[in-house]
Amino acid sequence: MSYSQRLLQQGTSITRLAHQSRFKQVIDALDNQSYQRVLDFGCGDGWLLKVAREQGIIQSGYGVDISDYMLSACEELFSGNQEFEFMKPDEMKNRILPQSCDLILCTETLEHVGNAEGAIADFLPYAKPGAKIIISVPIEVGPSLLVKQIGRYFANLKGRYGYERYRISELVSASLFWDAESFPSSHREDVELRAHKGFDYRKLEKIVKDKIAIERRYFSPFPLLGNLLNSTVVWVGRVKA
């Protein structure tokens, strides 16, 4: 079972809903259009690319990830398909032509990097003028965090789901007061590869808006509830002129 299949099929009803809905939200944001070449920055095991290709949304493209394990999973998933290539970030310069992609995906990735602004700058040169860009990250502050931690706790009881623990005081601070900076977290300045604890999407949103012309913002899985009881925020935009 792949990493994505584990997220989508195992865990609890809460965790499955969160992961299934964010995948669907990204696919829906593509508006049933056809894209000639995609760059998926932080492609994981390639599951999103697989779904989009099977639905005829994307024709060819590139998957980029830092993990050898994930890249191997991508190669296996796309075995025999010559239209897709998979590589590490430092290989992009030699393998992807500038301004060659009409779609850029970066889902559930920027929360893990120490320099999100630098990561965005890494993939923007490969976007055609006017290319669509979709970025998603988890919501780890506010009431959403409390619901997610409950779901993660019970999912882990069922076997090796894995999640970061919070002290009661930390959970109160982050979920009730929207303060993810008053306690030790995975988002210290000296941490390059980060986890979810302490991530505040609102800070990243300022960076995204500076780099990309945002056209729409979605919350998942309950769009009408905004950032209160949702697990993910999705930004859809275009390359700035």
Rosetta blueprint (number, residue, H / E / L):
1 M L
2 S L
3 Y H
4 S H
5 Q H
6 R H
7 L H
8 L H
9 Q H
10 Q L
11 G L
12 T L
13 S H
14 I H
15 T H
16 R H
17 L H
18 A H
19 H H
20 Q H
21 S H
22 R H
23 F H
24 K H
25 Q H
26 V H
27 I H
28 D H
29 A H
30 L L
31 D L
32 N L
33 Q L
34 S L
35 Y E
36 Q E
37 R E
38 V E
39 L E
40 D E
41 F E
42 G L
43 C L
44 G L
45 D L
46 G L
47 W H
48 L H
49 L H
50 K H
51 V H
52 A H
53 R H
54 E H
55 Q L
56 G L
57 I L
58 I E
59 Q E
60 S E
61 G E
62 Y E
63 G E
64 V E
65 D L
66 I L
67 S L
68 D H
69 Y H
70 M H
71 L H
72 S H
73 A H
74 C H
75 E H
76 E H
77 L H
78 F L
79 S L
80 G L
81 N L
82 Q L
83 E L
84 F E
85 E E
86 F E
87 M E
88 K L
89 P H
90 D H
91 E H
92 M H
93 K H
94 N H
95 R H
96 I L
97 L L
98 P L
99 Q L
100 S L
101 C E
102 D E
103 L E
104 I E
105 L E
106 C E
107 T E
108 E L
109 T L
110 L H
111 E H
112 H H
113 V E
114 G L
115 N L
116 A H
117 E H
118 G H
119 A H
120 I H
121 A H
122 D H
123 F H
124 L H
125 P H
126 Y H
127 A E
128 K E
129 P E
130 G E
131 A E
132 K E
133 I E
134 I E
135 I E
136 S E
137 V E
138 P E
139 I L
140 E L
141 V L
142 G L
143 P H
144 S H
145 L H
146 L H
147 V H
148 K H
149 Q H
150 I H
151 G H
152 R H
153 Y H
154 F H
155 A H
156 N H
157 L H
158 K L
159 G L
160 R L
161 Y L
162 G L
163 Y L
164 E L
165 R L
166 Y L
167 R L
168 I H
169 S H
170 E H
171 L H
172 V H
173 S H
174 A H
175 S H
176 L H
177 F L
178 W L
179 D L
180 A L
181 E L
182 S L
183 F L
184 P L
185 S L
186 S L
187 H L
188 R L
189 E L
190 D L
191 V L
192 E L
193 L E
194 R L
195 A L
196 H L
197 K L
198 G L
199 F L
200 D L
201 Y H
202 R H
203 K H
204 L H
205 E H
206 K H
207 I H
208 V H
209 K H
210 D H
211 K H
212 I E
213 A E
214 I E
215 E E
216 R E
217 R E
218 Y E
219 F E
220 S E
221 P L
222 F L
223 P H
224 L H
225 L H
226 G L
227 N L
228 L L
229 L L
230 N L
231 S L
232 T E
233 V E
234 V E
235 W E
236 V E
237 G E
238 R E
239 V E
240 K L
241 A L
